[in-house]
Each structure stands twice: as structure tokens, then as C-alpha cells.
Amino acid sequence: MSRLVVVSNRVAAPGVAAPGGLAVGLLAALKERGGMWFGWSGKSVKEPSGAVHEQTEGDIRYVTLDLNKRDVDGYYNGFANRTLWPLLHFRLDLVDYDRGTRETYRQVNALFAEKLAPLLREDDIVWIHDYHLIPLASLLRERGIGCRIGFFLHVPMPSADLLQAMPDHLRLFSSLYAYDLVGFQTQRDADRFQSYVRLFAGGRVLPDGMLEAPGGRRFRAAAFPIGIDTAHIERQAKAGASKPAVRDLRNSLRDRQLAIGVDRLDYSKGLPERFLGFERYLQRHPDQRGSLTYLQIAPVSRGDVTEYRQLRGQLEQIAGHINGGFAAPDWTPLRYVNQNFAHATLTGFYRAAAVGLVTPLRDGMNLVAKEYVASQDPENPGVLVLSLLAGAADELKQALLVNPHDLDGVADAIATAATMPLRKRVERWQAMMEHLRTYDINHWRQSYLQALENG
């Protein structure tokens, strides 16, 4: 079995609690085969970028690279998060077209290639992750690396005409031609990439997801929807029910139903629209007022970026307005919290919630939707209200699917979810749960690596 080399912007170093299911899935693959995890150390240093650190645990080598402040600002805060993130989430209005950060992004990718290339063997399988490292394979190929290299994009792939709105788009996106397999979250994302290749990038679309670059090189683009560690989340949520924070939350509700949203504070998550949809629910369904409390947990990320500071202010304003208009002496309709909670506590919160609100304006997948379903009590499951514009909507078809921009539709879905009879809830939940058990995080990594190895 070939050695696996995982490359990502950040590395889940040994002894550090890895956030999220992705690290769990990738570590499982590395433990199975032995291998290396390579990426940025997360440190911003004063000296020049490029210092390499190495740790070994079992059969896995963890190799990390330090970057200096200028490189972190240009590559990570700049091009990755102020140019690519909004572009890939269909937000041309927020794209920063700075050429300097674009150049730094390329230089940092070249530094990754320079440090990684000597560590690779001919029969390695290299798996590169996400929008931070799009050009890495082409830079490795320039350094003579011939082994199989795959890429997985965790965020959405926008339509071809949005991609071509980025200056010099061809230089960046045609570097994907150097991979053997380009993986996406949904078939729609794979189709949109194929359209871009055909319309603007000089390539040809062949049968079975095969693509041909202008020089004749062939590679494959396909969908591999990411899953969660379903069995682990089930166990965690069940145990979480007895945690003090979960008990306190339940007691504070005083027998009212709970609706929950958990999202990073980001404009792609549609939080202002969700708050307004909840306000519309209170307006359109006066008979349900006082029977349901909505808890929104939104930890601050990238708090130093202007757009995120503005978003936070906007949400505080809307929350105050809703509570001012609808609260009773013993009931606050909307609880808005910027605090971080341990994952084990969050799954306990999900289990306590009769309604899960996952209504992003655009999302590659959205694992909160899957975790909410996996956390439910099989005897009395809650109902998921899910945006049509999240990748998860392709799989969780038994959720109440909504257009996040349609406030009346969101309002009515909340009302339907809150009053859905038990039999219907169980039926919908069982169908989604069966899917999540089959297509979990292990299925995702195994099917991707098999496709990459077998070509």
C-alpha cells in the first residue's frame, strides 16, 4: 500500500485536540497506511518564512512550516480569505482584487512545494486540501514530482462566469490541470468546474467525469460529499445530555421548545436573513409566540476583518430589535451568543433542540446539518430546516428545505418544524440517519483515495 501524504493549510499536530471531523477522517487514513501530514504551523514569525518543524507519532510524520507576518497577511488573511473565500461563495461584491496578495499566495505555495518536494517518494499518494493550496500540484510537477496527486475543494465551486471575473483567473484555476483527481462536495460543483474548463480554460469534457487540458493531459473531476463520524456523534450527543451546560439550558427553557443555530460568524452563513426569518415567524404565527426559544451560537472568527465586525454589529442590532418587539417578562425569543462551546456540549445542545436551523446563503457542505441529525434522540427526534444552497441539501432530502432569502418560507418552515407530529419526525429522521451511517467520514476518505489510486 502506497504511503499517504496529506497537505493542508493547517495540520492537526499530535497532542492538540483537532477541531472537526475532517482531522479525524484524515488521521484515520494516515494511521491505516502510515504517512505524513504537511502544512503551515499556524505561527506568524518575525524571521523569514520557511523554518520546518517535525514531530513523529507512530507511523505518522507531522511536518510544519513557519510563515512570517507579511506572508500570513498576503497568503492567508489576504488572497485566501479576502479574494478566494468570497469568490468561491458567489460574493463578487466582496472580492478584494489586490495583485500583491495574489503574488504572495503564489510565493507561499511555491515555498510549500520547495519544502515538500524533497520529502516525497515516487510511489506516494499525495492528497492536497482546499482553496489555500490550489496551485500546489503544478508547482510540485515543475520540481519533477510524478506521483499521483489529488485535490479536494471543501467550499463551493461557483459558476464559470463568476470565476472568470477574477483577473488572471486562468493562471490560478488551470493549475488544477496538474492533479490526477479533483474532488468536490456535490455533483453541481463538479459540473460547474467542467463548464469553466470548457468555456474559459481551453479544455475538453470527456465521458465519465474525465477532462482534457489544452496540452492533452487527462484528469478526473468528481463529487465526493464529505461525511461526519456518525457513530461518534451519536454517542457524544447521548452522553452530552447529562452535561451541566446542557441541563442548565434545558431548565432555562421552562418546557418551551428550542430552535438552535450554530455557525461561525461569517457572511456566507446567512445569519441576518435567518434572524429576519425568525422575526417573520413570530409575526406570521402569533399562536406560537412564547412556545419556542431560538438560540444562535456564532463564535467570532476573523474578528479583525471589517466585514466581520460590521456583521457582528448588524446581528446585535437585529437581535435587540426582535427581543424589544416580542419578548415577555419571562421569555426572550432570541438568545444570541458569540461564545465557543466544546463539541461534546454542542452535540448535547443539538439533541435538546426540537428545530435545527441551518440556512447558509452558500455552503460547500455544512456539517452542522449532519451533526444535528446524528445527535437526535431516536424516540423523539427534532426537525432540520435546511438551506437549498448548502451542499448537504443534496443528501438530506427529508429536511424542510428552504430558500434562505425567502423570509416567509423560512418562517413557515420553522412553524411546520415546531408542530410536526412525532410519526412524521421519526420517519424523516430515520431516512436521513440511514444515509449518514452509510456515507460517513470513513466512506468519504476511502472512496476518494480509491478513485485517486485507481485513476
ABEGO torsion letter per residue (X at the ends): XBBBBBBBABBBBBGBBBBEAAAAAAAAAAAAAEEBBBEBAGBBBABBBGBBBBBBBEABBBBBBBBBAAAAAAAAABAAAAAAAAAAAGBAAABBABAAAAAAAAAAAAAAAAAAAAABBAABBBBBBEAAAAAAAAAAAAAGBABBBBBBBABBBBBAAAAAABBGAAAAAAAAAABABBBBABAAAAAAAAAAAAAAAGBBBBBGGBBBBAAGBBBBBBBBBBBBBAAAAAAAAAAAAABAAAAAAAAAAGGBBBBBBBBBBBAAAGAAAAAAAAAAAAAABAAABGABBBBBBBBBBGAABAAAAAAAAAAAAAAAAAAAAABBAABBABBBBABBBBAAAAAAAAAABABBBBBBABBAAGAAAAAAAAABBAABBBBBBBBAABAAAAABAABBBBBAABAAAAAAAAAAAAABBAAAAAAAAAAAAAAAAABBAAAAAAAAAAAAAAX
